[in-house]
């Protein structure tokens, strides 16, 4: 029996949110693997956004601010964690799930998680 396998890389064309997730994987005749990642360009942009709170604190230190409160360090850490885990994490979870459902509908497959 001849078993063929196909390697693929899919970037969705949905306007506004489709290119956020990139799906790569391999499909065999009886099973397949899918790896979902954030697109390289979005990773760079999100890294820049994560640097904004740090840039703000550095700008505050370099300016002639008379009062620097140590609580600002906790605010900085909270902002970075909030951006990373709430905004980026939630967006990735929702958009990757939508992309995987569209892929499943196109291929007419059933998902099993490993």
C-alpha positions as CSV (number, residue, x, y, z in Angstrom):
1,X,0.0,0.0,0.0
2,X,1.4,3.4,-1.0
3,X,1.3,5.9,1.8
4,X,1.9,9.5,0.8
5,X,2.6,12.4,3.2
6,X,2.3,16.1,2.6
7,X,4.1,18.9,4.4
8,X,2.3,22.2,4.5
9,X,2.4,25.7,5.8
10,X,-0.8,27.7,5.9
11,X,-1.3,31.4,6.5
12,X,-5.0,32.3,6.5
13,X,-6.2,35.1,4.2
14,X,-9.0,36.3,6.5
15,X,-8.8,40.1,6.5
16,X,-7.6,41.6,9.8
17,X,-6.9,38.5,11.9
18,X,-6.1,35.6,9.6
19,X,-2.3,36.1,9.3
20,X,-1.8,36.1,13.0
21,X,-1.5,32.3,13.2
22,X,0.7,30.1,11.0
23,X,-0.1,26.4,10.8
24,X,2.6,24.0,9.8
25,X,2.4,20.3,9.8
26,X,2.4,17.0,8.0
27,X,-0.6,15.0,6.8
28,X,-0.4,11.2,6.1
29,X,-3.2,9.0,4.7
30,X,-4.5,8.1,8.2
31,X,-3.3,10.9,10.6
32,X,-1.5,14.3,10.7
33,X,0.1,16.8,12.9
34,X,-0.5,20.5,13.2
35,X,1.7,23.1,14.9
36,X,0.2,26.6,15.4
37,X,2.5,29.5,15.9
38,X,2.3,33.3,15.8
39,X,3.5,34.7,12.5
40,X,7.1,36.0,12.6
41,X,6.1,39.6,11.8
42,X,3.5,39.6,14.6
43,X,6.1,38.2,17.0
44,X,8.4,41.2,16.3
45,X,5.5,43.7,16.6
46,X,4.3,42.2,19.9
47,X,7.9,42.2,21.2
48,X,8.1,45.9,20.5
49,X,4.7,46.4,22.3
50,X,6.1,44.5,25.3
51,X,9.0,47.0,25.5
52,X,6.7,50.0,25.8
53,X,6.3,49.9,29.6
54,X,10.1,49.5,30.1
55,X,10.7,52.5,27.7
56,X,8.2,54.5,29.8
57,X,10.0,53.8,33.1
58,X,13.3,54.6,31.5
59,X,12.0,57.9,30.1
60,X,10.6,58.7,33.6
61,X,14.0,58.1,35.2
62,X,15.9,60.1,32.6
63,X,13.5,63.1,32.9
64,X,13.9,65.3,35.9
65,X,11.1,63.6,37.9
66,X,11.4,64.6,41.5
67,X,9.6,61.7,42.9
68,X,10.2,58.2,41.8
69,X,8.1,55.7,43.6
70,X,9.3,52.0,43.8
71,X,5.7,51.0,43.2
72,X,6.3,51.9,39.6
73,X,8.5,48.8,39.3
74,X,5.5,46.7,40.3
75,X,3.3,48.5,37.9
76,X,5.9,47.8,35.1
77,X,6.0,44.1,35.9
78,X,2.2,44.0,36.1
79,X,1.8,45.7,32.7
80,X,4.3,43.4,31.0
81,X,2.6,40.3,32.4
82,X,-0.9,41.7,31.5
83,X,0.1,42.4,27.9
84,X,1.9,39.0,27.6
85,X,-0.6,36.6,29.2
86,X,-3.9,38.4,28.9
87,X,-3.8,40.2,25.6
88,X,-1.4,38.1,23.5
89,X,-2.3,34.8,25.1
90,X,-6.0,35.3,24.8
91,X,-5.7,36.6,21.2
92,X,-3.6,33.6,20.2
93,X,-5.9,31.1,21.9
94,X,-9.0,32.5,20.1
95,X,-7.4,33.0,16.7
96,X,-5.6,29.6,16.7
97,X,-8.8,27.8,17.6
98,X,-10.7,29.5,14.8
99,X,-7.9,28.7,12.3
100,X,-7.9,25.1,13.4
101,X,-11.6,24.8,13.0
102,X,-11.4,26.2,9.5
103,X,-8.7,23.8,8.6
104,X,-10.7,20.9,10.0
105,X,-13.7,22.0,7.9
106,X,-11.7,22.2,4.8
107,X,-10.0,18.8,5.3
108,X,-13.0,17.1,6.8
109,X,-11.0,15.6,9.6
110,X,-11.6,14.9,13.3
111,X,-9.2,16.2,15.9
112,X,-7.4,14.2,18.5
113,X,-5.2,16.0,21.0
114,X,-1.8,14.6,22.0
